[in-house]
């Protein structure tokens, strides 16, 4: 059901400052930048900034699934409660979040445009290296 990590969204109450910091830390500009969301493509995955997210909630991780509706139903049947209902966010991309029994938020995403990188990300001295 879960295919792997796809997106991590960080709260960014000061979106301009967060965008500038991540661009400097990563060494490149975002591929998508709007007042409501900024997205960086990092090694084939998405590091995103959301000015509307509550910093107290921390980052939200989205795991890739082939069918968001079926995955949501399965997670609820396994004991999770719906946090954010299934929604299409554009270009055929569907997302939902649940609260798992331990109290953590878990996001799922069906993205027909996502494909795994064909080669490993370049090794450098950036974050996580």
C-alpha positions as CSV (number, residue, x, y, z in Angstrom):
1,X,0.0,0.0,0.0
2,X,2.6,2.6,1.0
3,X,5.2,3.0,-1.8
4,X,7.7,5.3,-0.1
5,X,8.3,8.8,1.0
6,X,7.2,11.6,-1.4
7,X,6.8,14.9,0.4
8,X,7.7,16.6,3.6
9,X,5.9,19.9,4.3
10,X,7.4,22.3,6.9
11,X,5.4,25.1,8.5
12,X,6.7,28.5,7.2
13,X,4.9,31.4,8.9
14,X,7.4,33.8,7.3
15,X,7.4,32.2,3.8
16,X,9.9,34.6,2.3
17,X,12.4,34.1,5.0
18,X,11.9,30.3,5.0
19,X,12.2,30.2,1.2
20,X,15.5,32.2,1.3
21,X,17.0,30.1,4.0
22,X,16.1,26.8,2.3
23,X,17.4,28.1,-1.0
24,X,20.7,29.0,0.6
25,X,20.9,25.8,2.6
26,X,20.1,23.6,-0.4
27,X,22.1,25.6,-2.9
28,X,19.3,26.1,-5.4
29,X,15.9,27.9,-5.8
30,X,12.5,26.2,-5.6
31,X,10.9,24.8,-8.7
32,X,7.5,26.1,-7.5
33,X,6.9,29.3,-5.6
34,X,3.5,30.8,-4.8
35,X,2.2,32.8,-1.8
36,X,0.5,29.6,-0.6
37,X,3.2,27.0,-1.1
38,X,6.9,26.7,-2.0
39,X,8.3,23.4,-3.3
40,X,11.9,22.3,-3.7
41,X,12.8,19.1,-5.7
42,X,15.5,17.4,-3.6
43,X,16.8,14.1,-5.0
44,X,13.5,13.3,-6.7
45,X,11.4,14.1,-3.6
46,X,9.6,17.3,-2.4
47,X,10.6,19.5,0.4
48,X,7.8,22.0,0.8
49,X,7.0,25.1,2.8
50,X,3.4,26.0,3.8
51,X,2.7,29.5,5.3
52,X,-0.7,28.3,6.6
53,X,0.6,25.3,8.6
54,X,0.8,25.5,12.3
55,X,4.5,25.4,13.5
56,X,3.3,23.7,16.7
57,X,2.2,20.7,14.6
58,X,5.7,20.3,13.1
59,X,6.4,18.9,9.7
60,X,3.9,16.7,7.9
61,X,5.2,13.7,5.9
62,X,3.3,12.4,2.9
63,X,3.8,8.7,1.9
64,X,3.0,7.7,-1.7
65,X,0.1,5.4,-2.4
66,X,-1.3,4.1,-5.7
67,X,-4.9,4.8,-4.8
68,X,-5.5,7.5,-2.1
69,X,-9.2,6.6,-1.5
70,X,-8.4,2.9,-1.0
71,X,-5.4,3.7,1.2
72,X,-7.5,6.1,3.3
73,X,-10.2,3.5,3.8
74,X,-7.5,0.9,4.8
75,X,-5.9,3.3,7.3
76,X,-9.3,4.1,8.9
77,X,-10.2,0.4,9.0
78,X,-6.9,-0.2,10.8
79,X,-7.8,2.3,13.5
80,X,-6.8,5.8,12.3
81,X,-9.1,8.7,12.3
82,X,-9.5,11.1,9.3
83,X,-7.7,14.4,10.0
84,X,-8.1,16.0,6.5
85,X,-10.5,14.4,4.0
86,X,-9.4,13.2,0.6
87,X,-8.9,16.1,-1.7
88,X,-7.6,16.7,-5.2
89,X,-5.0,19.5,-5.1
90,X,-4.4,19.9,-8.8
91,X,-3.1,18.0,-11.8
92,X,-4.6,14.7,-10.6
93,X,-2.8,14.8,-7.3
94,X,-4.8,13.5,-4.3
95,X,-4.0,13.8,-0.6
96,X,-5.4,13.0,2.7
97,X,-4.2,12.9,6.3
98,X,-5.1,10.7,9.3
99,X,-4.3,10.6,13.0
100,X,-2.9,7.2,13.7
101,X,-3.6,5.5,17.0
102,X,-0.4,6.9,18.6
103,X,-1.6,10.5,17.9
104,X,0.7,11.3,15.0
105,X,-0.4,12.8,11.7
106,X,0.3,10.7,8.7
107,X,-0.2,12.0,5.2
108,X,-0.8,10.0,2.0
109,X,-0.5,11.2,-1.6
110,X,-1.4,9.8,-4.9
111,X,0.7,11.6,-7.5
112,X,0.4,10.3,-11.1
113,X,3.4,12.5,-12.1
114,X,5.8,11.1,-9.5
115,X,8.6,8.7,-10.6
116,X,11.5,7.5,-8.6
117,X,14.9,8.8,-9.7
118,X,16.8,6.5,-12.1
119,X,20.1,7.2,-10.4
120,X,21.0,8.0,-6.8
121,X,21.1,11.7,-5.8
122,X,24.5,13.4,-6.2
123,X,26.6,13.1,-3.1
124,X,27.6,16.5,-1.7
125,X,28.0,18.4,1.5
126,X,24.4,19.5,1.8
127,X,21.9,18.5,4.5
128,X,21.7,14.8,5.2
129,X,25.0,14.0,3.5
